[in-house]
Amino acid sequence: MSLLDRRGLLINAGDQCVVDHFDAAVDDVLEFGGDAESLLVKALEVDANFLLGHCLMALTNIFGNASTGLDQAKHSIDRANRVVESASDREQLHLSAVKAWFESDLTLSSRLYREIQRNHPTDLMALFAGHWLDFYLGDAKTLLGRVDCALSDWGDSTPGYGYVLGMYAFGLEENGQYNKAEKMGRWSVDLNPADAWGVHSVTHVMEMTGRAEEGVEWLQSTLPGWGSSTMKLHNWWHALLLHIDLGDTATTLDLYDRRLVDDDRVDAEALVDRVSALARLSLLDVDVGNRWMVLAKLWEPMMFDARSPFNDLHALLAFHHANLEDLAQALMECVRKKYDRTIPMMRVGALVLEGVDAFFRGDNDAALALLAENGYRVNLIGVSHAQRDLVGQITLEAAVRAGEWASARTILQERKLKRQSMSYAYSRHCEERIAVGRI
């Protein structure tokens, strides 16, 4: 039968309690609560043919763009396929979109979620899935435009409005509209203190505008809202970056050990944050002890994933830093064989990985050539400016180690122009070396 969800959209379900569980699961996904799967299990126990429930279950297993949840995602998609003929046009599009994502056709999936949004702008599941895809694709323009197009159909009285403002804030930040981004992000958190993504968006603004101390205070003041979410490791990662820029190495390492290391989180997304933190410290010549070896061993079971260049980049960093060269080269061979070069993300990702691999093999000239040539399109490997900045740091380090001082000065100047108010830690580290010609 056709029933209404919280925002008045028709859903085919066997009972209103199924829709209520689904609404709660969608909210939980937006809140990074970690309970969406159990809520969907309850819905599907009542109605095993609930198509949107199967689609959202598949999404929760795909979001990290790693292969670890793909078996469960396929099971959910297969179950949805068996009931698709009785579904509405909107529900069928949801199934097509999640199938495209499962098959790594992220561009098609993004387009299908936009198609849903055009006719159903208050479909929060489609809006967030599309937003997440834009983030993974590094498509800042669409990241902002997708939410901007839907915003006029939302308002204070629409359930979930705060989440939409949080997404809007992140899109604004990635497009350099920092003042408006901060305003929208703070508004989203005022409406819903548990909006970890809204908190995260404001933190990005503070990092990009050189307000490290204020960023630390913001994260601390909002901690009750996001401290138990599945976003907590990533928000602690941001706190760690802020402390790096404040020059507080002791606090940075303490944050890593107490907040980023979580024995219950050894998935790719969690490990990426840990690698990213240690890599930045290592570039600053901070001794991180045996942490690299511990981390590399956690990556080893996923080393043949070859599904996400951004994830593979961090696996490669872990293996090289731990001096596990056999694993690093096995990963590179996997990338060379499995990446589909017709997909822009994988074509650029493969070149970036080759450049980073050359850097660790001591071929700084080759590393600089590859990384500098692809720097202007590194956004195609996905995620945010803050996360991709690590590639920029490695590019600058390759120029310094190669003694290519003209290139190093140019790269450094470009970095400083991006954040005019912030002479942040790595740039300061290189500026001193370049000034005296010290490799």
Buried (B, 14 or more C-beta within 10 A) or exposed (E): EEBEBBBEBBBBBBBEBBBBBBBBBBBBBBBBBBBBBEBBEBBBEBBEBBBBBBBBBBBBBBBBBBBBBBEBBBBBBEBBEEBBEEBBEBBBBBBBBBBBBBEBBBBBBBBBBBBBBEEBBBBBBBBBBBBBBBBBBBBBEBBBBBBEBBBEEBEEEBBBBBBBBBBBBBBBBBBEBBEBBBBBBBBBBEBBBBBBBBBBBBBBBBBBBBBBEBBBEBBEEBBEBBBBBBBBBBBBBBBBBBBBBBEBBEBBBEBBEEBBBEEEBBBBBBBBBBBBBBBBBBBBEBEBEEBBEEBBEBBBEBBBBBBBBBBBBBBBBBBBBBEBEEBBBBBBEBBEEBBEEEBBBBBBBBBBBBBBBBBBBEBBBBBBBBBBEBBEBBBBBBBBBBBBBBBBBBBBBBBBBBEBBEBBBBBBEEBBEEBEEBEBBBBBBBBEBBEEEEE
